[in-house]
Amino acid sequence: MSTRLDIIVEMVDENKIVCDVGTDHGITAMRVYDEKSPKKVIGTDISKNSLQKLRDKIKDTNYQIDTVVTDGIKDLALYNPEVIIISGMGGFLISEIIDRGLDVAKKADKLILQANNSLSHLRMYLKEKGFLITDEKIAFDEDIYYDVIEAHFTGNKVNEYNHDYEYEYGKIIIERKDQLLRDKLNMIIEKSARIKSQLIGINTDSANTRILEIDNERKDIEEILRCL
């Protein structure tokens, strides 16, 4: 079973200029350097102290990784990154990073995105900005499910989604009938049922609203499960 990092690195094409945004310890950047014969690897972070962890790690080694203290990708035009990796952040933050460096993102061959939450928002943002999602994979890593999204800019804003729930769970993942998606959906049903049982009888506006959300979510999930 592939981990989140395995899938991210697998999506990186060989012989490219690769940028790992928010690289921190540089684990992703170092694996790309080891496995993908890149023309260049750039590790970025908004925090100089965080980036120093990578600098210390590759000091006196053969790793040739450029490190740049910067906010997202907006200052990377001179590097002309061909593959941009943004992972381990929320979907809203990833959208903001792309938006602030939109010209850089549009010129890249590929964006590889892994959001820890707000997947629906991220997929909707990509569609509205003219990015086409070309692949999506799901990973199960340390008891957490992760979606990894591959996209590139086309300028085409045509809606290719047939159902709202495809923004949350991934149209390609659903069409692939991924067993991990089935497992994830069943886990959500079980977790939501426990939450609902605790809310029943409270009879407040917020509790009733949450129960309605759980019921609607379950209807969507059951429709997806019938297709898998």
N, C-alpha and C positions, 0 to 999 in steps of 0.2 A: 504494500500500500504506500503510495507516494505521500510525502509530507508536503506542507505548504511550500517550503523552500525548494524541494525537489521540482515541483510544478513550475514555480517561478523561473528557476534556472533552465528547465527544459524548454520554456517558451522563448528564451533568448536565442537569436540567430547567431551563428558563428561569424567571425571577422567583422564585427560592428563596433562602433563607438557607443559604449554603454554607460548610462548614468544611473546610479543607485541613490535615490533621494531619501534623506533621513537615514543615512547608512549606519550611524551609531558605531557599533563594534566592527562593522564592515564584513559580516559573515557572508551576506549575499554577494557583495562586490568581490570578495576573495574567491568564492566558488565560481563566479562568472569568469574570473581571470584564469582559474585552474582548468575549467572545463570547456570554454567556448572560444578559445584562441582570439580574443577581441583585439581590435586595432588599438583601443584605449578603454580604460575603465576609470570613471570619475565617481568618487564617493562624496556626497554633499550632506551637510547638516547645518541647521540654523544655529546650533550650539558649538562654539569653538571647543569647549571642554569635552563634549561628546565625540567630536571628530578627532580629538587628540587620542582617544582610545584606539582608533584605527591606525593613526600615525605611529603610535607606540608599538602596535602589533606588527606592522610591516617594516619597521626600522631594522636595518641590517638583514633583510631578507631579499629574495628575488622579485617580490611583488612590486610591480610598477603601476601603482594606483594613484591618480591625482586626487587630492583632497581639497575641497572648496567649501569655505564657510559662506553659506548663502541661504536665503529664504526661498525654498522651493527650486524652481527651474528658470525663473525669469532672468537670471544673470548668466545663463549658460549658452547664449547665442553663439559666442566665439568657439565653443567646443563642437557645435553642430551635432548634438547627440542623436544617434539613429535609433537607439532603444532606450526608453525611459522606464525605470522601475520605481513605482511608488507603492509601498506596502506597509502593513502594520499600523495604519491610521484609520480614522473614521471616514466614511464616505463623503461627508460634507467638507472635511479638511482636504481630502484628495481633490475634490471638485474645485475648491478654492485655489489650490496649488496650480492646477492646470489652467484655471482662468487667469491667474496673475501672470502666467508665462505662456499664454495661449499661442503666440507666434512660434515659440520654441516647440511646443507640443504638436502643432500642426505640421511642422517640417519633419518630425520624427517618423521613421518607418513604422514604429510600433510603440504603444504604451502597454505596459504590463502592470495591472492594478490589483491590489488585494486590500479590500476594505474590511475592517473589523465590525462595522455596522453601517446602517443607512445605505444598503445596497440598492434599494429602489431609487433613492435620490441620485446616486452615482450613475446608474444606467440611464435614468431620465436625462440627467445633465449631458451625458455623452451624446445621446440622440439629438438633443436640442442644439448642441454645438456642432453637429455634423460629423461626429466620430462614429465609425462603424465597428461594432463588436464582431470580431471574426472568430473568436474562440472563447470558451469559458470552461473551466474545470473546477471540480470540487475536491477538497482535501479534508481528511480527518486527522488532526494532529493534536496530541495531548488532550483528547476528549473534547475538542472544539472543531466545528465544521467551518471551513473557509472556502469562499469562492475566489478564484483567480481569473481576472478578465483580461483579454487581449484585444486591443482596439487600435485603429489608426484613422486619421482624418481623411474624409472624402468630400466634405462639404454638403453631402446629401442628408437632408433632414426628414426624409420620408419615414413614416412610422411603420416599422416592421413588426410591431408587437400586436398580438391578437387579444391578449388579456392583460389586465393590470397586474396580476400576480406574476407575470413573466419578468417584470422589472425587479421584483424581490428575489425570485428564485432562479432566474436565468433562463431565457428562451432556449438557448443552445443546450444547456444542462438538461432541461426538461425533454427536449427532442431526442437527446442521446439516451434517455431512459437510464440514467446513471443510478446504480444501486445505492451509492452513497447519498443521493438525493432522497431516495425512499427512506433510508435510515434516518436522515435528518428530519424529514417531515413527520415520521412516526414519533421521533423524540419531541418535536414541537407539540404534537397533539397531546402526548402524555403530560408534558410540563404545563401546558395551558389548561388541561383538565384539572390539575391540582390547584392551579391558581383560581379557576372558576369556582371550585368547591369551597374555597376559603372566602370568596366574595358573595356567594349566594346567602341572602338573608341580611346582609348589611344594609341594603336599601338606601344607598346614597346616590346622588347623581354620578359621582365619579366611579363608584362601583358598578352601577348599571351600565355606564358608558363602556367600561372595560369589559364587562360580560358580553356586550354587543360586539365589541371588537374581536373578542375571542371566538364568538360564534361565526362571524363573517370570515375570519381567518381560517377556521376549520372547514367551512364550505369550500373555500379556494383550495385548501390542501387536499380535501377529498376528491375534488375535480382533477387535480394533478395526479393523485395516486391512481385514479382510474385509467390514466393515460400511460402509466409506467408499466 
